Amino acid sequence: MMAYQECKAVGAVTLAAQKRPNEKTLYSDLSADGFDIWWKKTFAQHAVVVAQASTLMRAYRRVSSDGETRIGQAR
């Protein structure tokens, strides 16, 4: 009878420990979610900056090539 009670007591502790979320896992899940949100937001912001820079560079090249053509024609 003692062996059964000891097994039952050990099993009960194991089940109770499994039901409780591990703090390490809980915090690592939260930090992983936070990192994913930060990464997506940062990537989106960088993509916008790159698109704006690309548009500005195209406009600058267009204006500068128009200016050089006019100077060439004036000579």
N, CA, C and O atoms as a CHARMM CRD file, in Angstrom:
* protein
*
  300
    1    1 MET  N      0.81900  -1.19100   0.00000 PROA 1      0.00000
    2    1 MET  CA     0.00000   0.00000   0.00000 PROA 1      0.00000
    3    1 MET  C      0.86600   1.25900   0.00000 PROA 1      0.00000
    4    1 MET  O      0.46800   2.27100  -0.57600 PROA 1      0.00000
    5    2 MET  N      2.01600   1.22100   0.62000 PROA 2      0.00000
    6    2 MET  CA     2.88500   2.38600   0.68200 PROA 2      0.00000
    7    2 MET  C      3.44200   2.73700  -0.69900 PROA 2      0.00000
    8    2 MET  O      3.53300   3.91100  -1.05800 PROA 2      0.00000
    9    3 ALA  N      3.80800   1.72700  -1.45900 PROA 3      0.00000
   10    3 ALA  CA     4.37800   1.98500  -2.78100 PROA 3      0.00000
   11    3 ALA  C      3.34900   2.68100  -3.66200 PROA 3      0.00000
   12    3 ALA  O      3.69900   3.59000  -4.41500 PROA 3      0.00000
   13    4 TYR  N      2.11000   2.27600  -3.58300 PROA 4      0.00000
   14    4 TYR  CA     1.05800   2.89500  -4.38700 PROA 4      0.00000
   15    4 TYR  C      0.86200   4.34900  -3.98100 PROA 4      0.00000
   16    4 TYR  O      0.72800   5.21700  -4.84300 PROA 4      0.00000
   17    5 GLN  N      0.84200   4.62500  -2.69100 PROA 5      0.00000
   18    5 GLN  CA     0.66400   5.98900  -2.21400 PROA 5      0.00000
   19    5 GLN  C      1.83100   6.87400  -2.64500 PROA 5      0.00000
   20    5 GLN  O      1.62600   8.03100  -3.01100 PROA 5      0.00000
   21    6 GLU  N      3.05300   6.34300  -2.60500 PROA 6      0.00000
   22    6 GLU  CA     4.20700   7.12300  -3.02200 PROA 6      0.00000
   23    6 GLU  C      4.12800   7.43800  -4.51300 PROA 6      0.00000
   24    6 GLU  O      4.42900   8.55700  -4.92800 PROA 6      0.00000
   25    7 CYS  N      3.72700   6.46100  -5.31400 PROA 7      0.00000
   26    7 CYS  CA     3.57900   6.67000  -6.75700 PROA 7      0.00000
   27    7 CYS  C      2.51900   7.71900  -7.03200 PROA 7      0.00000
   28    7 CYS  O      2.70600   8.60500  -7.86600 PROA 7      0.00000
   29    8 LYS  N      1.41900   7.61100  -6.33100 PROA 8      0.00000
   30    8 LYS  CA     0.32100   8.54700  -6.53200 PROA 8      0.00000
   31    8 LYS  C      0.75900   9.96000  -6.15500 PROA 8      0.00000
   32    8 LYS  O      0.43300  10.91700  -6.85800 PROA 8      0.00000
   33    9 ALA  N      1.49100  10.09900  -5.05700 PROA 9      0.00000
   34    9 ALA  CA     1.94400  11.41600  -4.62100 PROA 9      0.00000
   35    9 ALA  C      2.92400  12.00700  -5.63000 PROA 9      0.00000
   36    9 ALA  O      2.83000  13.19400  -5.94200 PROA 9      0.00000
   37   10 VAL  N      3.83300  11.23600  -6.13400 PROA 10     0.00000
   38   10 VAL  CA     4.79800  11.71100  -7.11800 PROA 10     0.00000
   39   10 VAL  C      4.06700  12.08500  -8.40600 PROA 10     0.00000
   40   10 VAL  O      4.36900  13.10900  -9.01900 PROA 10     0.00000
   41   11 GLY  N      3.10300  11.25400  -8.81600 PROA 11     0.00000
   42   11 GLY  CA     2.32700  11.53500 -10.02400 PROA 11     0.00000
   43   11 GLY  C      1.51800  12.81300  -9.88800 PROA 11     0.00000
   44   11 GLY  O      1.39400  13.56700 -10.85300 PROA 11     0.00000
   45   12 ALA  N      0.97200  13.07000  -8.72400 PROA 12     0.00000
   46   12 ALA  CA     0.17200  14.27500  -8.50700 PROA 12     0.00000
   47   12 ALA  C      1.03700  15.52300  -8.61500 PROA 12     0.00000
   48   12 ALA  O      0.60700  16.52900  -9.18100 PROA 12     0.00000
   49   13 VAL  N      2.24200  15.46700  -8.08200 PROA 13     0.00000
   50   13 VAL  CA     3.15700  16.60800  -8.16200 PROA 13     0.00000
   51   13 VAL  C      3.55400  16.85000  -9.61400 PROA 13     0.00000
   52   13 VAL  O      3.62800  17.99600 -10.05800 PROA 13     0.00000
   53   14 THR  N      3.80600  15.78400 -10.34600 PROA 14     0.00000
   54   14 THR  CA     4.19800  15.91000 -11.74700 PROA 14     0.00000
   55   14 THR  C      3.07900  16.54600 -12.56600 PROA 14     0.00000
   56   14 THR  O      3.33700  17.43000 -13.38200 PROA 14     0.00000
   57   15 LEU  N      1.84800  16.10800 -12.35600 PROA 15     0.00000
   58   15 LEU  CA     0.71900  16.67500 -13.08900 PROA 15     0.00000
   59   15 LEU  C      0.51300  18.13800 -12.73200 PROA 15     0.00000
   60   15 LEU  O      0.24400  18.96300 -13.60400 PROA 15     0.00000
   61   16 ALA  N      0.63700  18.45700 -11.45100 PROA 16     0.00000
   62   16 ALA  CA     0.46400  19.84400 -11.02900 PROA 16     0.00000
   63   16 ALA  C      1.55100  20.72000 -11.64600 PROA 16     0.00000
   64   16 ALA  O      1.27800  21.84700 -12.06100 PROA 16     0.00000
   65   17 ALA  N      2.75800  20.22100 -11.70800 PROA 17     0.00000
   66   17 ALA  CA     3.85400  20.99800 -12.28700 PROA 17     0.00000
   67   17 ALA  C      3.65800  21.17400 -13.78800 PROA 17     0.00000
   68   17 ALA  O      4.02600  22.21000 -14.34000 PROA 17     0.00000
   69   18 GLN  N      3.09000  20.18400 -14.44700 PROA 18     0.00000
   70   18 GLN  CA     2.87000  20.28600 -15.88100 PROA 18     0.00000
   71   18 GLN  C      1.74600  21.26100 -16.21600 PROA 18     0.00000
   72   18 GLN  O      1.79300  21.91300 -17.25900 PROA 18     0.00000
   73   19 LYS  N      0.76000  21.37100 -15.37200 PROA 19     0.00000
   74   19 LYS  CA    -0.37300  22.26100 -15.63900 PROA 19     0.00000
   75   19 LYS  C      0.01600  23.72400 -15.48800 PROA 19     0.00000
   76   19 LYS  O     -0.51400  24.58400 -16.19200 PROA 19     0.00000
   77   20 ARG  N      0.93300  24.01100 -14.57800 PROA 20     0.00000
   78   20 ARG  CA     1.36200  25.38300 -14.34900 PROA 20     0.00000
   79   20 ARG  C      2.30500  25.80500 -15.46700 PROA 20     0.00000
   80   20 ARG  O      3.23900  25.06800 -15.78400 PROA 20     0.00000
   81   21 PRO  N      2.08600  26.97500 -16.07500 PROA 21     0.00000
   82   21 PRO  CA     3.01500  27.41000 -17.12200 PROA 21     0.00000
   83   21 PRO  C      4.38300  27.72800 -16.53200 PROA 21     0.00000
   84   21 PRO  O      4.49800  28.36200 -15.48300 PROA 21     0.00000
   85   22 ASN  N      5.37800  27.28700 -17.20900 PROA 22     0.00000
   86   22 ASN  CA     6.73800  27.54900 -16.77500 PROA 22     0.00000
   87   22 ASN  C      7.04400  29.02500 -17.02300 PROA 22     0.00000
   88   22 ASN  O      6.79100  29.52800 -18.11800 PROA 22     0.00000
   89   23 GLU  N      7.57700  29.71400 -16.04000 PROA 23     0.00000
   90   23 GLU  CA     7.84900  31.15000 -16.19000 PROA 23     0.00000
   91   23 GLU  C      8.81500  31.41000 -17.33100 PROA 23     0.00000
   92   23 GLU  O      8.65700  32.37300 -18.08100 PROA 23     0.00000
   93   24 LYS  N      9.80900  30.55600 -17.46100 PROA 24     0.00000
   94   24 LYS  CA    10.80200  30.73700 -18.51300 PROA 24     0.00000
   95   24 LYS  C     10.14200  30.64000 -19.89000 PROA 24     0.00000
   96   24 LYS  O     10.42200  31.45200 -20.77200 PROA 24     0.00000
   97   25 THR  N      9.28300  29.66500 -20.07200 PROA 25     0.00000
   98   25 THR  CA     8.58400  29.49700 -21.34600 PROA 25     0.00000
   99   25 THR  C      7.63600  30.66000 -21.58800 PROA 25     0.00000
  100   25 THR  O      7.56800  31.18200 -22.70100 PROA 25     0.00000
  101   26 LEU  N      6.90900  31.07000 -20.56500 PROA 26     0.00000
  102   26 LEU  CA     5.96000  32.16100 -20.69300 PROA 26     0.00000
  103   26 LEU  C      6.67000  33.44300 -21.12100 PROA 26     0.00000
  104   26 LEU  O      6.22400  34.11500 -22.05000 PROA 26     0.00000
  105   27 TYR  N      7.76400  33.78500 -20.45600 PROA 27     0.00000
  106   27 TYR  CA     8.48500  35.01400 -20.79800 PROA 27     0.00000
  107   27 TYR  C      9.17300  34.90800 -22.15600 PROA 27     0.00000
  108   27 TYR  O      9.24700  35.89300 -22.89000 PROA 27     0.00000
  109   28 SER  N      9.67200  33.73500 -22.49100 PROA 28     0.00000
  110   28 SER  CA    10.32100  33.59700 -23.79000 PROA 28     0.00000
  111   28 SER  C      9.29100  33.70200 -24.90500 PROA 28     0.00000
  112   28 SER  O      9.59700  34.24200 -25.96800 PROA 28     0.00000
  113   29 ASP  N      8.07000  33.19900 -24.69000 PROA 29     0.00000
  114   29 ASP  CA     7.01100  33.35200 -25.68700 PROA 29     0.00000
  115   29 ASP  C      6.63500  34.81900 -25.85400 PROA 29     0.00000
  116   29 ASP  O      6.46600  35.30000 -26.97500 PROA 29     0.00000
  117   30 LEU  N      6.50700  35.52500 -24.73400 PROA 30     0.00000
  118   30 LEU  CA     6.16700  36.94600 -24.79600 PROA 30     0.00000
  119   30 LEU  C      7.27200  37.74600 -25.46900 PROA 30     0.00000
  120   30 LEU  O      6.99300  38.63500 -26.27300 PROA 30     0.00000
  121   31 SER  N      8.51600  37.43800 -25.15000 PROA 31     0.00000
  122   31 SER  CA     9.61400  38.17800 -25.76100 PROA 31     0.00000
  123   31 SER  C      9.72500  37.85000 -27.24100 PROA 31     0.00000
  124   31 SER  O     10.07600  38.71700 -28.04100 PROA 31     0.00000
  125   32 ALA  N      9.43000  36.60800 -27.61700 PROA 32     0.00000
  126   32 ALA  CA     9.45400  36.24400 -29.04200 PROA 32     0.00000
  127   32 ALA  C      8.35700  36.99700 -29.79300 PROA 32     0.00000
  128   32 ALA  O      8.58200  37.48100 -30.90200 PROA 32     0.00000
  129   33 ASP  N      7.17700  37.09400 -29.19300 PROA 33     0.00000
  130   33 ASP  CA     6.08300  37.84600 -29.81800 PROA 33     0.00000
  131   33 ASP  C      6.45000  39.32400 -29.92400 PROA 33     0.00000
  132   33 ASP  O      6.20300  39.95600 -30.95100 PROA 33     0.00000
  133   34 GLY  N      7.03200  39.86500 -28.87700 PROA 34     0.00000
  134   34 GLY  CA     7.44300  41.26700 -28.90000 PROA 34     0.00000
  135   34 GLY  C      8.49400  41.52100 -29.95800 PROA 34     0.00000
  136   34 GLY  O      8.46500  42.54600 -30.64000 PROA 34     0.00000
  137   35 PHE  N      9.42600  40.58700 -30.09600 PROA 35     0.00000
  138   35 PHE  CA    10.46100  40.74100 -31.11700 PROA 35     0.00000
  139   35 PHE  C      9.85500  40.69000 -32.50900 PROA 35     0.00000
  140   35 PHE  O     10.23300  41.47900 -33.37500 PROA 35     0.00000
  141   36 ASP  N      8.91700  39.77300 -32.73900 PROA 36     0.00000
  142   36 ASP  CA     8.27000  39.67500 -34.05100 PROA 36     0.00000
  143   36 ASP  C      7.53700  40.96100 -34.40200 PROA 36     0.00000
  144   36 ASP  O      7.62100  41.43400 -35.53500 PROA 36     0.00000
  145   37 ILE  N      6.82600  41.52300 -33.45000 PROA 37     0.00000
  146   37 ILE  CA     6.11100  42.78000 -33.68300 PROA 37     0.00000
  147   37 ILE  C      7.10600  43.88800 -33.99700 PROA 37     0.00000
  148   37 ILE  O      6.91400  44.64800 -34.94600 PROA 37     0.00000
  149   38 TRP  N      8.17600  43.98400 -33.19900 PROA 38     0.00000
  150   38 TRP  CA     9.18900  45.01400 -33.43100 PROA 38     0.00000
  151   38 TRP  C      9.82800  44.83900 -34.80200 PROA 38     0.00000
  152   38 TRP  O     10.02200  45.81800 -35.52200 PROA 38     0.00000
  153   39 TRP  N     10.15800  43.60200 -35.17200 PROA 39     0.00000
  154   39 TRP  CA    10.82800  43.34400 -36.45000 PROA 39     0.00000
  155   39 TRP  C      9.93100  43.73100 -37.62300 PROA 39     0.00000
  156   39 TRP  O     10.39100  44.38100 -38.56200 PROA 39     0.00000
  157   40 LYS  N      8.66400  43.34200 -37.57900 PROA 40     0.00000
  158   40 LYS  CA     7.74300  43.66700 -38.67100 PROA 40     0.00000
  159   40 LYS  C      7.55300  45.17600 -38.79400 PROA 40     0.00000
  160   40 LYS  O      7.51900  45.71500 -39.90000 PROA 40     0.00000
  161   41 LYS  N      7.43000  45.85400 -37.65300 PROA 41     0.00000
  162   41 LYS  CA     7.25200  47.30500 -37.66800 PROA 41     0.00000
  163   41 LYS  C      8.50600  47.98500 -38.21600 PROA 41     0.00000
  164   41 LYS  O      8.40400  48.88500 -39.04900 PROA 41     0.00000
  165   42 THR  N      9.67100  47.57200 -37.76600 PROA 42     0.00000
  166   42 THR  CA    10.93100  48.15900 -38.22100 PROA 42     0.00000
  167   42 THR  C     11.13600  47.89500 -39.70400 PROA 42     0.00000
  168   42 THR  O     11.54700  48.79400 -40.43700 PROA 42     0.00000
  169   43 PHE  N     10.85700  46.68000 -40.15700 PROA 43     0.00000
  170   43 PHE  CA    11.01200  46.33800 -41.56300 PROA 43     0.00000
  171   43 PHE  C     10.08400  47.19300 -42.43000 PROA 43     0.00000
  172   43 PHE  O     10.48700  47.67700 -43.48700 PROA 43     0.00000
  173   44 ALA  N      8.84500  47.37500 -41.98000 PROA 44     0.00000
  174   44 ALA  CA     7.88400  48.18700 -42.73300 PROA 44     0.00000
  175   44 ALA  C      8.35000  49.63900 -42.80600 PROA 44     0.00000
  176   44 ALA  O      8.24500  50.26900 -43.85800 PROA 44     0.00000
  177   45 GLN  N      8.86400  50.17800 -41.69400 PROA 45     0.00000
  178   45 GLN  CA     9.35800  51.55200 -41.69800 PROA 45     0.00000
  179   45 GLN  C     10.54900  51.69900 -42.63600 PROA 45     0.00000
  180   45 GLN  O     10.63800  52.68400 -43.36900 PROA 45     0.00000
  181   46 HSD  N     11.45200  50.74800 -42.62300 PROA 46     0.00000
  182   46 HSD  CA    12.61700  50.80000 -43.50600 PROA 46     0.00000
  183   46 HSD  C     12.19800  50.68500 -44.96900 PROA 46     0.00000
  184   46 HSD  O     12.77700  51.34500 -45.83200 PROA 46     0.00000
  185   47 ALA  N     11.21100  49.86300 -45.25000 PROA 47     0.00000
  186   47 ALA  CA    10.72600  49.71900 -46.62300 PROA 47     0.00000
  187   47 ALA  C     10.15400  51.04000 -47.12900 PROA 47     0.00000
  188   47 ALA  O     10.35400  51.39900 -48.28900 PROA 47     0.00000
  189   48 VAL  N      9.44600  51.76100 -46.26700 PROA 48     0.00000
  190   48 VAL  CA     8.89500  53.06600 -46.64600 PROA 48     0.00000
  191   48 VAL  C     10.02200  54.05400 -46.92700 PROA 48     0.00000
  192   48 VAL  O      9.96300  54.79400 -47.90900 PROA 48     0.00000
  193   49 VAL  N     11.03700  54.07400 -46.08500 PROA 49     0.00000
  194   49 VAL  CA    12.17100  54.98500 -46.28200 PROA 49     0.00000
  195   49 VAL  C     12.89500  54.66500 -47.58900 PROA 49     0.00000
  196   49 VAL  O     13.26400  55.57700 -48.32900 PROA 49     0.00000
  197   50 VAL  N     13.09900  53.40300 -47.87500 PROA 50     0.00000
  198   50 VAL  CA    13.77300  53.00500 -49.11800 PROA 50     0.00000
  199   50 VAL  C     12.93600  53.40700 -50.33000 PROA 50     0.00000
  200   50 VAL  O     13.48100  53.89100 -51.32300 PROA 50     0.00000
  201   51 ALA  N     11.63200  53.21600 -50.26100 PROA 51     0.00000
  202   51 ALA  CA    10.75800  53.60200 -51.37400 PROA 51     0.00000
  203   51 ALA  C     10.80100  55.11400 -51.59700 PROA 51     0.00000
  204   51 ALA  O     10.85000  55.57200 -52.73900 PROA 51     0.00000
  205   52 GLN  N     10.78400  55.88500 -50.51200 PROA 52     0.00000
  206   52 GLN  CA    10.85500  57.34600 -50.63700 PROA 52     0.00000
  207   52 GLN  C     12.20100  57.77900 -51.19900 PROA 52     0.00000
  208   52 GLN  O     12.25800  58.66700 -52.04900 PROA 52     0.00000
  209   53 ALA  N     13.26300  57.17400 -50.74500 PROA 53     0.00000
  210   53 ALA  CA    14.59600  57.50600 -51.24400 PROA 53     0.00000
  211   53 ALA  C     14.71300  57.16300 -52.72400 PROA 53     0.00000
  212   53 ALA  O     15.31200  57.91700 -53.49100 PROA 53     0.00000
  213   54 SER  N     14.15700  56.05500 -53.12200 PROA 54     0.00000
  214   54 SER  CA    14.18700  55.64800 -54.52400 PROA 54     0.00000
  215   54 SER  C     13.43100  56.65700 -55.39200 PROA 54     0.00000
  216   54 SER  O     13.89900  57.03900 -56.46400 PROA 54     0.00000
  217   55 THR  N     12.27500  57.07600 -54.92400 PROA 55     0.00000
  218   55 THR  CA    11.48700  58.07200 -55.65700 PROA 55     0.00000
  219   55 THR  C     12.24700  59.38600 -55.77200 PROA 55     0.00000
  220   55 THR  O     12.27300  59.99900 -56.83900 PROA 55     0.00000
  221   56 LEU  N     12.86400  59.81900 -54.67900 PROA 56     0.00000
  222   56 LEU  CA    13.64200  61.06400 -54.70500 PROA 56     0.00000
  223   56 LEU  C     14.84200  60.95800 -55.65200 PROA 56     0.00000
  224   56 LEU  O     15.14000  61.90200 -56.38400 PROA 56     0.00000
  225   57 MET  N     15.52000  59.82400 -55.63800 PROA 57     0.00000
  226   57 MET  CA    16.67900  59.65200 -56.52000 PROA 57     0.00000
  227   57 MET  C     16.25300  59.65100 -57.98900 PROA 57     0.00000
  228   57 MET  O     16.93400  60.23600 -58.83200 PROA 57     0.00000
  229   58 ARG  N     15.13900  59.00400 -58.29700 PROA 58     0.00000
  230   58 ARG  CA    14.64700  59.01600 -59.67700 PROA 58     0.00000
  231   58 ARG  C     14.29300  60.43100 -60.10400 PROA 58     0.00000
  232   58 ARG  O     14.62200  60.84400 -61.21600 PROA 58     0.00000
  233   59 ALA  N     13.62500  61.17700 -59.23100 PROA 59     0.00000
  234   59 ALA  CA    13.26400  62.56300 -59.54800 PROA 59     0.00000
  235   59 ALA  C     14.52500  63.41600 -59.71200 PROA 59     0.00000
  236   59 ALA  O     14.58900  64.24300 -60.62200 PROA 59     0.00000
  237   60 TYR  N     15.51500  63.23100 -58.86000 PROA 60     0.00000
  238   60 TYR  CA    16.76300  63.99500 -58.95000 PROA 60     0.00000
  239   60 TYR  C     17.49000  63.68500 -60.26200 PROA 60     0.00000
  240   60 TYR  O     17.98600  64.59200 -60.93200 PROA 60     0.00000
  241   61 ARG  N     17.54900  62.41600 -60.61800 PROA 61     0.00000
  242   61 ARG  CA    18.21300  62.03900 -61.87300 PROA 61     0.00000
  243   61 ARG  C     17.48200  62.61300 -63.07900 PROA 61     0.00000
  244   61 ARG  O     18.11000  63.04200 -64.04800 PROA 61     0.00000
  245   62 ARG  N     16.16100  62.62000 -63.01700 PROA 62     0.00000
  246   62 ARG  CA    15.37600  63.17000 -64.11100 PROA 62     0.00000
  247   62 ARG  C     15.63900  64.66600 -64.25500 PROA 62     0.00000
  248   62 ARG  O     15.85300  65.15700 -65.36400 PROA 62     0.00000
  249   63 VAL  N     15.62500  65.38300 -63.14800 PROA 63     0.00000
  250   63 VAL  CA    15.85300  66.82700 -63.18000 PROA 63     0.00000
  251   63 VAL  C     17.28500  67.12400 -63.60200 PROA 63     0.00000
  252   63 VAL  O     17.51700  68.01900 -64.41500 PROA 63     0.00000
  253   64 SER  N     18.24700  66.38300 -63.05800 PROA 64     0.00000
  254   64 SER  CA    19.63700  66.66600 -63.38600 PROA 64     0.00000
  255   64 SER  C     19.94100  66.30800 -64.83600 PROA 64     0.00000
  256   64 SER  O     20.73500  66.99400 -65.48000 PROA 64     0.00000
  257   65 SER  N     19.32600  65.24400 -65.36800 PROA 65     0.00000
  258   65 SER  CA    19.56700  64.91000 -66.77800 PROA 65     0.00000
  259   65 SER  C     18.88800  65.92900 -67.68700 PROA 65     0.00000
  260   65 SER  O     19.42100  66.24000 -68.75200 PROA 65     0.00000
  261   66 ASP  N     17.73600  66.45400 -67.30300 PROA 66     0.00000
  262   66 ASP  CA    17.08500  67.51400 -68.07700 PROA 66     0.00000
  263   66 ASP  C     17.93900  68.77200 -68.07500 PROA 66     0.00000
  264   66 ASP  O     18.07800  69.43400 -69.10400 PROA 66     0.00000
  265   67 GLY  N     18.50500  69.10100 -66.93100 PROA 67     0.00000
  266   67 GLY  CA    19.36300  70.28100 -66.82000 PROA 67     0.00000
  267   67 GLY  C     20.61700  70.15100 -67.66100 PROA 67     0.00000
  268   67 GLY  O     21.02900  71.12100 -68.29700 PROA 67     0.00000
  269   68 GLU  N     21.23000  68.99100 -67.68200 PROA 68     0.00000
  270   68 GLU  CA    22.43400  68.78300 -68.47900 PROA 68     0.00000
  271   68 GLU  C     22.11300  68.84600 -69.97100 PROA 68     0.00000
  272   68 GLU  O     22.92100  69.35400 -70.74900 PROA 68     0.00000
  273   69 THR  N     20.95900  68.34200 -70.38200 PROA 69     0.00000
  274   69 THR  CA    20.56400  68.38900 -71.78500 PROA 69     0.00000
  275   69 THR  C     20.38100  69.83200 -72.22100 PROA 69     0.00000
  276   69 THR  O     20.82400  70.21000 -73.30600 PROA 69     0.00000
  277   70 ARG  N     19.74300  70.63400 -71.40400 PROA 70     0.00000
  278   70 ARG  CA    19.52100  72.03900 -71.75400 PROA 70     0.00000
  279   70 ARG  C     20.84000  72.78100 -71.88400 PROA 70     0.00000
  280   70 ARG  O     21.02700  73.58900 -72.79300 PROA 70     0.00000
  281   71 ILE  N     21.76000  72.49300 -70.95600 PROA 71     0.00000
  282   71 ILE  CA    23.06500  73.16700 -71.02600 PROA 71     0.00000
  283   71 ILE  C     23.78300  72.75300 -72.29600 PROA 71     0.00000
  284   71 ILE  O     24.39500  73.58100 -72.97000 PROA 71     0.00000
  285   72 GLY  N     23.70700  71.46900 -72.62300 PROA 72     0.00000
  286   72 GLY  CA    24.33900  70.98400 -73.83900 PROA 72     0.00000
  287   72 GLY  C     23.74300  71.61100 -75.08800 PROA 72     0.00000
  288   72 GLY  O     24.46800  71.88700 -76.04300 PROA 72     0.00000
  289   73 GLN  N     22.44700  71.83900 -75.09900 PROA 73     0.00000
  290   73 GLN  CA    21.78100  72.42200 -76.25800 PROA 73     0.00000
  291   73 GLN  C     22.09600  73.90100 -76.36500 PROA 73     0.00000
  292   73 GLN  O     22.15300  74.42800 -77.47600 PROA 73     0.00000
  293   74 ALA  N     22.30200  74.58700 -75.25800 PROA 74     0.00000
  294   74 ALA  CA    22.57100  76.02300 -75.28200 PROA 74     0.00000
  295   74 ALA  C     23.93400  76.33300 -75.86700 PROA 74     0.00000
  296   74 ALA  O     24.13800  77.42300 -76.40100 PROA 74     0.00000
  297   75 ARG  N     24.85300  75.42100 -75.78300 PROA 75     0.00000
  298   75 ARG  CA    26.20400  75.67100 -76.27300 PROA 75     0.00000
  299   75 ARG  C     26.22800  75.67300 -77.71900 PROA 75     0.00000
  300   75 ARG  O     27.28500  75.86900 -78.31900 PROA 75     0.00000
